[in-house]
Amino acid sequence: MRIVSGKYKRRIITPPKNLPVRPTTDMAKESLFNILNNYIDFSGQNVLDLFSGTGNISYEFISRGAALVTSVDKDFGCIKFIKETAAKLSMDNLKPVRQDVFRFLNNTKSKYDIIFADPPYKLESIGELADTIIERGLLKESGWLIIEHPKEIDFSNNKYFHEHRNYGSVNFSLFIFK
């Protein structure tokens, strides 16, 4: 796993093999960020990374200039690895939070410019994730929500749906809160 662009470009991140994760592939991540670069200036953005796993996406946002990235995952090993990696790379603006994502969403008072979610593909409530985030008012005006999901999930009927992208077995649905 590598950081594709920005301050930490080409840094290799090697997570332990025992983490319960399915990291976004470098190819899919690079393609997603190439799309987002056309719409978003990452510098100064407040980002929320849900189901953050290894922190792969969090590191990319930090590398590209995000002001603050909050990484939420319930697995102790994942959060420990994110903290260690952030310390090793001096990423002081990366805030790992060990908590169930849905509990976090129900309790946070913060609003974000960008929210990225990569839930386990077997999670039954993936289809409700966009509505939950939008209904809780967690996105700032013109904020972006990106959900990585299996191909069987279709978000195109959501009011804020912007586009869908497919990269092999990786699917991204993008939403703009306007």
PASEBA-1860 file (N, C-alpha, C; in nm, 3 decimals):
! residues 178
1> MRIVSGKY> 0.086/-0.116/0.000/0.000/0.000/0.000/0.091/0.123/0.000 ~ 0.057/0.221/-0.083/0.142/0.339/-0.094/0.057/0.465/-0.094 ~ 0.119/0.575/-0.056/0.056/0.706/-0.067/0.084/0.755/-0.207 ~ -0.021/0.791/-0.279/-0.011/0.819/-0.422/0.046/0.957/-0.452 ~ 0.003/1.059/-0.377/0.042/1.195/-0.414/0.055/1.284/-0.291 ~ 0.113/1.401/-0.313/0.123/1.499/-0.206/0.252/1.491/-0.128 ~ 0.248/1.546/-0.008/0.365/1.558/0.079/0.434/1.424/0.106 ~ 0.356/1.318/0.119/0.410/1.185/0.152/0.412/1.091/0.032
9> KRRIITPP> 0.408/1.147/-0.087/0.404/1.069/-0.211/0.510/0.958/-0.211 ~ 0.468/0.841/-0.256/0.552/0.722/-0.272/0.589/0.653/-0.141 ~ 0.539/0.703/-0.029/0.565/0.633/0.097/0.491/0.501/0.096 ~ 0.559/0.396/0.133/0.500/0.263/0.142/0.452/0.241/0.285 ~ 0.328/0.198/0.298/0.270/0.168/0.429/0.248/0.016/0.431 ~ 0.302/-0.049/0.533/0.290/-0.195/0.543/0.216/-0.232/0.671 ~ 0.085/-0.253/0.660/0.008/-0.290/0.780/0.032/-0.436/0.820 ~ 0.008/-0.467/0.947/0.019/-0.607/0.989/-0.082/-0.693/0.913
17> KNLPVRPT> -0.049/-0.817/0.890/-0.137/-0.906/0.814/-0.260/-0.950/0.893 ~ -0.259/-0.932/1.025/-0.370/-0.981/1.107/-0.485/-0.881/1.125 ~ -0.482/-0.768/1.055/-0.591/-0.672/1.067/-0.711/-0.720/0.986 ~ -0.833/-0.701/1.040/-0.953/-0.746/0.968/-0.998/-0.642/0.865 ~ -0.922/-0.628/0.757/-0.946/-0.521/0.662/-0.944/-0.569/0.517 ~ -0.997/-0.484/0.431/-0.993/-0.503/0.286/-0.955/-0.366/0.230 ~ -0.824/-0.333/0.231/-0.784/-0.198/0.189/-0.822/-0.168/0.045 ~ -0.858/-0.043/0.022/-0.884/0.004/-0.114/-0.755/-0.013/-0.194
25> TDMAKESL> -0.766/-0.070/-0.312/-0.647/-0.093/-0.394/-0.583/0.040/-0.435 ~ -0.453/0.037/-0.456/-0.383/0.159/-0.499/-0.440/0.212/-0.631 ~ -0.472/0.123/-0.723/-0.527/0.165/-0.852/-0.661/0.235/-0.834 ~ -0.750/0.177/-0.754/-0.882/0.238/-0.731/-0.868/0.370/-0.656 ~ -0.779/0.373/-0.557/-0.757/0.495/-0.478/-0.703/0.607/-0.568 ~ -0.604/0.573/-0.650/-0.547/0.673/-0.739/-0.652/0.726/-0.836 ~ -0.734/0.638/-0.891/-0.839/0.680/-0.984/-0.941/0.769/-0.915 ~ -0.982/0.732/-0.793/-1.077/0.814/-0.718/-1.021/0.953/-0.692
33> FNILNNYI> -0.898/0.960/-0.645/-0.840/1.091/-0.614/-0.816/1.173/-0.740 ~ -0.791/1.110/-0.854/-0.781/1.184/-0.980/-0.914/1.250/-1.013 ~ -1.024/1.182/-0.988/-1.157/1.240/-1.011/-1.181/1.355/-0.913 ~ -1.156/1.328/-0.784/-1.182/1.429/-0.681/-1.098/1.555/-0.702 ~ -0.976/1.539/-0.753/-0.889/1.655/-0.779/-0.953/1.755/-0.874 ~ -1.042/1.707/-0.962/-1.110/1.797/-1.056/-1.216/1.882/-0.988 ~ -1.259/1.843/-0.868/-1.368/1.912/-0.799/-1.326/1.978/-0.668 ~ -1.224/1.924/-0.602/-1.195/1.962/-0.464/-1.050/2.005/-0.449
41> DFSGQNVL> -1.031/2.116/-0.378/-0.898/2.155/-0.331/-0.890/2.100/-0.189 ~ -0.806/2.001/-0.167/-0.801/1.932/-0.038/-0.741/2.017/0.074 ~ -0.665/2.119/0.039/-0.599/2.197/0.142/-0.703/2.265/0.232 ~ -0.684/2.247/0.361/-0.773/2.309/0.459/-0.902/2.234/0.486 ~ -0.924/2.121/0.421/-1.050/2.048/0.436/-1.052/1.967/0.566 ~ -1.171/1.956/0.624/-1.196/1.873/0.742/-1.259/1.743/0.691 ~ -1.191/1.630/0.711/-1.229/1.503/0.650/-1.262/1.400/0.758 ~ -1.363/1.320/0.730/-1.400/1.207/0.816/-1.384/1.079/0.735
49> DLFSGTGN> -1.304/0.986/0.787/-1.280/0.857/0.722/-1.346/0.750/0.808 ~ -1.456/0.693/0.759/-1.533/0.594/0.835/-1.494/0.453/0.793 ~ -1.490/0.361/0.890/-1.443/0.224/0.867/-1.300/0.234/0.812 ~ -1.216/0.310/0.878/-1.086/0.350/0.824/-0.985/0.237/0.809 ~ -1.003/0.127/0.880/-0.914/0.012/0.861/-0.768/0.046/0.882 ~ -0.687/0.035/0.778/-0.543/0.062/0.787/-0.512/0.212/0.788 ~ -0.610/0.295/0.755/-0.587/0.439/0.744/-0.542/0.482/0.606 ~ -0.544/0.391/0.512/-0.500/0.412/0.374/-0.554/0.543/0.315
57> ISYEFISR> -0.684/0.563/0.324/-0.747/0.683/0.267/-0.714/0.806/0.351 ~ -0.709/0.790/0.483/-0.674/0.903/0.572/-0.537/0.959/0.537 ~ -0.439/0.871/0.519/-0.303/0.917/0.486/-0.302/0.994/0.355 ~ -0.381/0.948/0.259/-0.386/1.016/0.129/-0.442/1.157/0.142 ~ -0.550/1.172/0.222/-0.607/1.306/0.243/-0.507/1.398/0.314 ~ -0.439/1.346/0.416/-0.338/1.425/0.489/-0.226/1.465/0.393 ~ -0.178/1.370/0.314/-0.070/1.397/0.220/-0.106/1.506/0.121 ~ -0.234/1.514/0.087/-0.280/1.613/-0.011/-0.321/1.746/0.051
65> GAALVTSV> -0.302/1.760/0.183/-0.320/1.891/0.245/-0.443/1.910/0.332 ~ -0.517/1.805/0.363/-0.633/1.820/0.450/-0.590/1.879/0.585 ~ -0.672/1.967/0.641/-0.639/2.031/0.769/-0.650/1.933/0.884 ~ -0.754/1.849/0.880/-0.777/1.752/0.986/-0.848/1.631/0.926 ~ -0.802/1.512/0.962/-0.869/1.389/0.922/-0.900/1.310/1.048 ~ -1.027/1.278/1.066/-1.071/1.193/1.176/-1.096/1.055/1.119 ~ -1.024/0.955/1.171/-1.035/0.816/1.123/-1.109/0.735/1.228 ~ -1.222/0.677/1.189/-1.304/0.602/1.285/-1.308/0.455/1.246
73> DKDFGCIK> -1.273/0.370/1.342/-1.282/0.226/1.324/-1.299/0.165/1.463 ~ -1.372/0.055/1.471/-1.394/-0.007/1.602/-1.286/-0.106/1.641 ~ -1.199/-0.144/1.547/-1.097/-0.244/1.575/-0.976/-0.181/1.644 ~ -0.940/-0.234/1.759/-0.826/-0.184/1.836/-0.697/-0.189/1.754 ~ -0.672/-0.299/1.685/-0.551/-0.315/1.605/-0.541/-0.212/1.494 ~ -0.652/-0.184/1.429/-0.652/-0.083/1.321/-0.618/0.055/1.376 ~ -0.682/0.093/1.485/-0.656/0.225/1.543/-0.512/0.234/1.594 ~ -0.463/0.128/1.653/-0.324/0.126/1.699/-0.229/0.147/1.581
81> FIKETAAK> -0.255/0.077/1.470/-0.169/0.091/1.351/-0.176/0.233/1.295 ~ -0.295/0.292/1.289/-0.310/0.430/1.239/-0.231/0.526/1.328 ~ -0.243/0.511/1.460/-0.170/0.599/1.552/-0.019/0.585/1.531 ~ 0.029/0.462/1.518/0.173/0.438/1.499/0.221/0.498/1.367 ~ 0.144/0.480/1.261/0.182/0.532/1.130/0.180/0.684/1.129 ~ 0.077/0.743/1.190/0.067/0.889/1.197/0.186/0.946/1.274 ~ 0.223/0.881/1.383/0.338/0.928/1.461/0.468/0.916/1.380 ~ 0.485/0.803/1.311/0.606/0.779/1.231/0.621/0.884/1.121
89> LSMDNLKP> 0.508/0.927/1.062/0.511/1.023/0.952/0.488/1.168/0.999 ~ 0.477/1.187/1.130/0.451/1.320/1.189/0.322/1.382/1.135 ~ 0.219/1.301/1.126/0.087/1.348/1.083/0.007/1.390/1.207 ~ 0.036/1.510/1.256/-0.028/1.559/1.377/-0.176/1.592/1.358 ~ -0.218/1.606/1.235/-0.358/1.641/1.206/-0.442/1.518/1.170 ~ -0.396/1.402/1.210/-0.472/1.278/1.192/-0.521/1.234/1.330 ~ -0.653/1.225/1.346/-0.713/1.192/1.475/-0.784/1.056/1.466 ~ -0.720/0.949/1.514/-0.785/0.818/1.514/-0.885/0.807/1.629
97> VRQDVFRF> -1.001/0.750/1.601/-1.105/0.732/1.702/-1.149/0.586/1.699 ~ -1.134/0.519/1.813/-1.179/0.380/1.823/-1.323/0.380/1.873 ~ -1.415/0.356/1.780/-1.557/0.356/1.813/-1.635/0.292/1.698 ~ -1.749/0.235/1.731/-1.840/0.187/1.628/-1.881/0.307/1.543 ~ -1.876/0.292/1.412/-1.905/0.402/1.321/-2.045/0.459/1.343 ~ -2.145/0.375/1.360/-2.282/0.425/1.374/-2.300/0.499/1.506 ~ -2.233/0.454/1.611/-2.235/0.527/1.739/-2.169/0.663/1.720 ~ -2.055/0.665/1.650/-1.987/0.791/1.623/-2.079/0.887/1.546
105> LNNTKSKY> -2.142/0.836/1.440/-2.230/0.921/1.358/-2.344/0.978/1.440 ~ -2.396/0.901/1.533/-2.508/0.948/1.615/-2.466/1.047/1.723 ~ -2.337/1.048/1.760/-2.293/1.132/1.871/-2.212/1.254/1.830 ~ -2.153/1.254/1.711/-2.067/1.367/1.675/-2.149/1.492/1.647 ~ -2.092/1.604/1.684/-2.154/1.735/1.656/-2.079/1.807/1.544 ~ -1.972/1.746/1.496/-1.889/1.808/1.393/-1.954/1.799/1.255 ~ -1.914/1.892/1.169/-1.952/1.888/1.028/-1.824/1.878/0.947 ~ -1.834/1.810/0.835/-1.715/1.778/0.755/-1.730/1.827/0.612
113> DIIFADPP> -1.616/1.860/0.551/-1.614/1.896/0.410/-1.622/1.772/0.322 ~ -1.558/1.664/0.369/-1.552/1.538/0.295/-1.570/1.424/0.393 ~ -1.656/1.330/0.356/-1.670/1.206/0.433/-1.648/1.090/0.338 ~ -1.555/1.003/0.377/-1.528/0.882/0.301/-1.567/0.763/0.387 ~ -1.641/0.668/0.330/-1.681/0.548/0.405/-1.650/0.424/0.323 ~ -1.582/0.330/0.386/-1.549/0.203/0.322/-1.594/0.091/0.416 ~ -1.726/0.071/0.426/-1.777/-0.030/0.520/-1.748/-0.172/0.472 ~ -1.751/-0.267/0.565/-1.740/-0.407/0.521/-1.850/-0.436/0.419
121> YKLESIGE> -1.815/-0.503/0.311/-1.913/-0.529/0.205/-2.030/-0.613/0.253 ~ -2.013/-0.687/0.361/-2.121/-0.771/0.413/-2.211/-0.696/0.511 ~ -2.180/-0.571/0.540/-2.261/-0.491/0.632/-2.400/-0.471/0.572 ~ -2.502/-0.511/0.644/-2.639/-0.505/0.592/-2.690/-0.363/0.572 ~ -2.638/-0.268/0.647/-2.691/-0.132/0.640/-2.611/-0.039/0.548 ~ -2.533/-0.093/0.457/-2.457/-0.008/0.363/-2.552/0.084/0.287 ~ -2.663/0.031/0.242/-2.757/0.109/0.163/-2.816/0.228/0.237 ~ -2.813/0.225/0.369/-2.869/0.333/0.451/-2.763/0.436/0.490
129> LADTIIER> -2.638/0.408/0.464/-2.529/0.492/0.512/-2.538/0.635/0.461 ~ -2.563/0.655/0.334/-2.572/0.791/0.279/-2.684/0.869/0.346 ~ -2.800/0.808/0.359/-2.913/0.878/0.423/-2.882/0.913/0.568 ~ -2.819/0.821/0.640/-2.784/0.847/0.780/-2.692/0.968/0.792 ~ -2.590/0.973/0.710/-2.493/1.083/0.714/-2.560/1.215/0.677 ~ -2.641/1.214/0.573/-2.706/1.337/0.528/-2.813/1.382/0.628 ~ -2.894/1.290/0.677/-2.998/1.326/0.773/-2.941/1.380/0.904 ~ -2.824/1.332/0.944/-2.760/1.381/1.067/-2.693/1.517/1.046
137> GLLKESGW> -2.691/1.565/0.922/-2.634/1.697/0.894/-2.483/1.703/0.916 ~ -2.414/1.595/0.880/-2.270/1.587/0.907/-2.183/1.648/0.797 ~ -2.244/1.678/0.682/-2.171/1.741/0.573/-2.195/1.891/0.572 ~ -2.088/1.966/0.549/-2.103/2.110/0.529/-2.169/2.133/0.394 ~ -2.220/2.253/0.373/-2.276/2.291/0.244/-2.172/2.266/0.134 ~ -2.213/2.200/0.028/-2.126/2.159/-0.084/-2.024/2.054/-0.044 ~ -2.049/1.984/0.067/-1.961/1.878/0.112/-1.977/1.753/0.027 ~ -1.874/1.672/0.027/-1.870/1.549/-0.053/-1.876/1.427/0.037
145> LIIEHPKE> -1.954/1.329/-0.007/-1.959/1.197/0.057/-1.919/1.096/-0.049 ~ -1.826/1.009/-0.014/-1.782/0.902/-0.103/-1.800/0.771/-0.028 ~ -1.873/0.678/-0.089/-1.893/0.547/-0.027/-1.838/0.440/-0.120 ~ -1.749/0.358/-0.066/-1.700/0.241/-0.139/-1.793/0.125/-0.105 ~ -1.836/0.051/-0.207/-1.939/-0.051/-0.183/-1.934/-0.161/-0.289 ~ -2.002/-0.273/-0.260/-2.010/-0.378/-0.361/-2.102/-0.335/-0.476 ~ -2.087/-0.404/-0.589/-2.163/-0.366/-0.709/-2.314/-0.381/-0.692 ~ -2.358/-0.463/-0.598/-2.501/-0.486/-0.580/-2.575/-0.366/-0.520
153> IDFSNNKY> -2.503/-0.274/-0.462/-2.565/-0.157/-0.400/-2.577/-0.046/-0.504 ~ -2.696/0.016/-0.508/-2.722/0.123/-0.604/-2.774/0.246/-0.528 ~ -2.698/0.352/-0.530/-2.735/0.475/-0.460/-2.795/0.579/-0.554 ~ -2.815/0.547/-0.680/-2.851/0.648/-0.780/-2.984/0.719/-0.754 ~ -3.069/0.664/-0.669/-3.196/0.731/-0.639/-3.184/0.834/-0.526 ~ -3.067/0.842/-0.463/-3.047/0.938/-0.356/-3.046/1.080/-0.413 ~ -3.112/1.170/-0.347/-3.125/1.310/-0.391/-2.990/1.376/-0.418 ~ -2.888/1.339/-0.343/-2.758/1.404/-0.353/-2.656/1.324/-0.433
161> FHEHRNYG> -2.700/1.215/-0.492/-2.612/1.130/-0.572/-2.553/1.211/-0.688 ~ -2.421/1.197/-0.708/-2.354/1.269/-0.815/-2.309/1.175/-0.926 ~ -2.236/1.070/-0.889/-2.192/0.974/-0.990/-2.143/0.845/-0.925 ~ -2.133/0.742/-1.009/-2.083/0.611/-0.968/-1.962/0.578/-1.053 ~ -1.859/0.522/-0.989/-1.741/0.479/-1.062/-1.709/0.336/-1.022 ~ -1.663/0.257/-1.119/-1.630/0.117/-1.097/-1.486/0.092/-1.139 ~ -1.411/0.027/-1.050/-1.273/-0.012/-1.079/-1.257/-0.157/-1.038 ~ -1.288/-0.247/-1.128/-1.284/-0.391/-1.097/-1.389/-0.425/-0.993
169> SVNFSLFI> -1.347/-0.477/-0.881/-1.442/-0.513/-0.776/-1.471/-0.396/-0.681 ~ -1.409/-0.281/-0.708/-1.427/-0.163/-0.623/-1.525/-0.068/-0.691 ~ -1.627/-0.028/-0.614/-1.728/0.067/-0.662/-1.732/0.186/-0.568 ~ -1.736/0.306/-0.627/-1.750/0.428/-0.549/-1.876/0.499/-0.592 ~ -1.955/0.543/-0.496/-2.066/0.633/-0.524/-2.031/0.767/-0.458 ~ -2.046/0.874/-0.535/-2.012/1.008/-0.489/-2.138/1.091/-0.477 ~ -2.146/1.168/-0.370/-2.262/1.252/-0.340/-2.211/1.393/-0.310 ~ -2.289/1.494/-0.347/-2.259/1.632/-0.313/-2.379/1.686/-0.236
177> FK> -2.354/1.740/-0.118/-2.461/1.794/-0.034/-2.480/1.942/-0.069 ~ -2.585/1.968/-0.148/-2.616/2.107/-0.188/-2.755/2.144/-0.146
END
